[in-house]
Amino acid sequence: MSRTPLVLGNWKLNLTRAGARTWCASFRALAEAEPLPRGVAIGVAPTFTSLDAAREGCAGLPVLLGAQNLHWEPSGAFTGEISAEMLREAGVTHAIVGHSERRHVFGESDERIGRKVAAAREAGLVPILCVGETEDEREAGRTEEVIEAQLRRGLARTAPRSGAELVLAYEPVWAIGTGKVALPGQVEEAHGFLRSVLAAATAPGLASEVRILYGGSVNAGNAAGLIRLPEVDGFLVGGASLDPAGFRRILEAAAAG
């Protein structure tokens, strides 16, 4: 099954509206100097306040707009939150759900993440469900147990009807922002396991269509080797996505893989 790679830049708590405009202007200049690589889907996930600046700044470029989080309710007394419908109205098509920083810094449970996945799908957004083990869990031999539970609970309230309705991202917690990258064998093993769990939870044909991204200190230097792995369908890129030129090199690696 051929799956078009997806590379999504997660800007995290970076880039103001002015910074988002500058990023888009630089990325546009790179695209005008040399056409963007074909055969790869491109996206960025700015902060909520920079969504419109990124959408306007990248208008006319093949750049999908993602959100870094969302609430599971459509409205109500949830101060500081934002709904899936609000994001869709802002031009968002994809939403990151269950990022390790949401799980481990903000204490989000699998149950809440599952509700967010369902809310995203109900509003017509594509959830990017993140799963991954901590270093202690890997050393204890619990990687498969942990990521299977996260995947199954993340989909407990909804089931995709096609591969286009879901993206998975494997992001070992110990490799995020640390400079450490999982070994190719570790990545391929985890991605293959996730696809087998997804096949058991849904259908083999559907599971073969779902893209599974790798996230964890991805940069222009290691992307080419990772994308050659059969089960790696792109990247969820953190800090390296803040540099338009470096981000483009990751896109080129993904397209060439």
C-alpha positions in Angstrom: 0.0 0.0 0.0 1.4 3.3 -1.1 0.9 6.1 1.5 1.8 9.7 0.7 4.2 10.9 3.4 3.1 13.7 5.7 5.5 16.1 7.3 3.9 18.4 10.0 5.8 21.0 11.8 4.7 21.4 15.4 5.7 24.9 16.4 4.8 24.4 20.0 4.9 27.6 22.2 6.9 29.5 19.6 6.4 32.2 16.9 4.1 35.1 17.5 1.8 36.3 14.7 4.7 38.3 13.3 6.9 35.3 13.6 4.4 33.2 11.7 4.2 35.7 8.9 8.0 35.8 8.7 8.2 32.0 8.6 5.7 31.8 5.8 7.4 34.6 3.8 10.7 32.7 4.1 9.1 29.4 3.1 7.4 31.1 0.2 10.7 32.5 -1.0 12.2 29.1 -0.9 9.3 27.7 -2.9 9.6 30.4 -5.5 13.4 29.9 -5.8 12.8 26.1 -6.3 9.5 24.3 -6.5 8.5 22.4 -3.4 9.1 18.6 -3.6 6.2 16.6 -5.0 4.8 13.5 -3.4 4.7 14.8 0.2 1.9 16.4 2.2 3.1 19.5 4.1 1.6 21.0 7.3 2.3 23.3 10.2 0.7 23.6 13.6 1.1 27.1 15.0 -0.1 28.4 18.3 -3.8 29.3 18.4 -3.2 33.0 18.2 -1.0 32.5 15.1 -3.4 30.3 13.1 -4.8 33.1 11.0 -1.4 34.6 10.4 0.0 31.3 9.2 -3.1 30.6 7.1 -2.9 34.0 5.4 0.9 34.0 5.1 1.0 30.6 3.5 -2.0 31.2 1.2 -1.5 29.7 -2.2 1.2 27.2 -0.9 0.3 23.5 -0.4 0.5 23.8 3.4 -2.1 22.2 5.6 -3.0 24.0 8.8 -2.9 22.0 12.0 -3.8 22.7 15.7 -1.7 21.6 18.6 -4.6 20.7 20.9 -8.4 21.0 21.3 -11.2 20.5 23.9 -13.6 17.6 23.6 -16.8 19.7 24.1 -18.2 21.9 21.4 -18.9 24.8 23.9 -19.5 25.5 27.6 -17.8 26.7 30.7 -14.2 25.7 29.9 -12.2 28.8 30.4 -9.0 28.9 28.2 -10.1 26.0 25.9 -10.9 25.9 22.2 -13.3 23.6 20.4 -12.9 21.5 17.2 -15.5 23.5 15.5 -13.7 26.8 16.3 -10.5 25.3 14.8 -12.3 24.1 11.7 -13.8 27.6 11.2 -10.2 29.0 11.5 -9.1 26.8 8.5 -7.6 24.0 10.5 -7.8 20.5 8.9 -5.7 18.4 11.3 -5.3 18.4 15.1 -2.5 16.9 17.2 -4.0 14.9 20.1 -2.2 13.3 22.9 1.2 14.8 22.4 3.6 13.6 25.0 3.8 17.1 26.5 0.1 17.1 26.9 0.3 13.7 28.6 3.3 14.2 30.8 3.4 18.0 31.4 -0.4 18.7 31.6 -1.4 15.3 32.9 -3.9 14.4 30.1 -5.3 10.9 30.5 -6.0 8.3 27.8 -9.7 8.8 28.5 -9.6 12.5 27.8 -7.4 12.0 24.7 -10.0 9.5 23.4 -12.7 12.1 23.8 -10.6 14.7 21.9 -10.0 12.2 19.1 -13.8 11.7 18.8 -14.5 15.4 18.9 -12.0 16.1 16.2 -13.5 13.5 13.9 -17.0 14.6 14.6 -16.1 18.2 13.5 -14.4 16.9 10.4 -10.8 17.3 11.5 -8.2 14.7 11.1 -6.8 13.7 14.5 -3.1 13.1 14.7 -3.0 10.7 17.6 0.3 10.6 19.4 1.6 7.6 21.3 4.9 6.8 22.9 6.7 5.3 25.9 9.0 6.9 28.4 12.6 5.7 28.9 11.7 3.8 32.1 8.8 2.0 30.3 11.1 1.0 27.4 13.8 -0.2 29.8 11.2 -2.3 31.6 10.2 -3.9 28.3 6.7 -2.3 28.3 6.9 -0.4 25.0 4.3 -2.5 23.2 2.0 -2.6 26.3 2.1 1.1 26.7 1.6 2.2 23.0 -1.2 -0.4 22.5 -3.1 0.9 25.4 -2.7 4.5 24.3 -3.9 3.6 20.7 -6.9 1.5 21.8 -8.0 4.0 24.4 -7.5 6.8 21.9 -9.9 5.2 19.5 -12.3 3.9 22.1 -15.0 6.5 21.2 -14.6 6.5 17.5 -13.5 4.3 14.6 -12.1 5.7 11.3 -14.0 4.6 8.2 -11.0 5.2 6.0 -7.3 5.7 6.3 -7.7 9.4 5.5 -9.6 10.0 8.7 -6.7 9.3 11.1 -3.0 9.8 11.4 -0.9 8.1 14.1 2.4 9.5 15.4 4.9 7.4 17.3 7.0 9.7 19.5 9.1 7.9 22.1 9.1 10.4 25.0 12.8 9.9 25.7 13.6 11.2 22.2 11.6 14.4 22.2 13.7 17.5 22.4 16.6 15.5 23.8 18.6 15.1 20.6 18.2 11.3 21.0 16.6 9.5 18.1 15.2 5.9 18.3 17.3 3.4 16.3 15.9 2.4 12.9 15.0 -1.1 14.3 13.2 0.4 17.2 11.2 2.7 15.0 10.2 0.1 12.5 9.3 -2.4 15.2 7.1 0.1 17.0 5.4 1.3 13.8 4.8 -2.2 12.6 3.3 -3.1 15.9 1.0 -0.1 15.9 -0.3 -1.0 12.5 -1.0 -4.6 13.6 -2.9 -3.3 16.6 -4.8 -0.9 14.4 -5.7 -3.8 12.0 -7.0 -5.8 14.9 -9.0 -2.9 16.2 -10.5 -1.8 12.8 -9.8 -3.7 9.6 -6.5 -4.8 7.9 -7.3 -2.8 4.7 -8.0 0.4 6.6 -4.9 -0.1 8.8 -2.7 -0.3 5.7 -4.0 3.1 4.6 -3.3 5.0 7.8 -0.1 7.1 7.9 2.2 6.5 10.9 4.6 9.4 11.5 7.7 9.3 13.6 8.4 12.2 16.0 11.4 12.5 18.2 14.3 14.9 17.5 13.7 14.7 13.7 15.9 17.0 11.7 17.4 17.4 8.2 20.3 15.1 9.1 18.4 12.0 10.2 15.1 12.3 8.2 16.6 10.6 5.0 17.5 7.4 6.9 14.2 7.2 8.8 11.9 7.7 5.8 13.5 4.7 4.1 11.9 2.5 6.8 8.8 0.8 5.2 6.5 1.7 8.1 7.5 5.3 8.4 5.1 7.6 6.6 6.5 11.0 7.4 7.3 13.0 10.5 5.9 15.1 13.3 8.7 17.7 13.5 9.3 19.9 16.6 12.1 22.4 17.0 13.6 21.7 13.6 10.4 23.0 11.9 11.0 26.5 13.1 13.7 27.0 10.5 12.0 27.1 7.1 15.1 26.0 5.2 15.7 23.1 7.6 12.0 22.1 7.4 12.3 22.1 3.6 15.2 19.8 3.7 13.1 17.4 5.8 10.4 17.6 3.2 12.9 16.8 0.4 14.1 13.8 2.4 10.5 12.6 2.9 9.7 13.0 -0.8 12.9 11.2 -1.9 12.3 8.3 0.5 
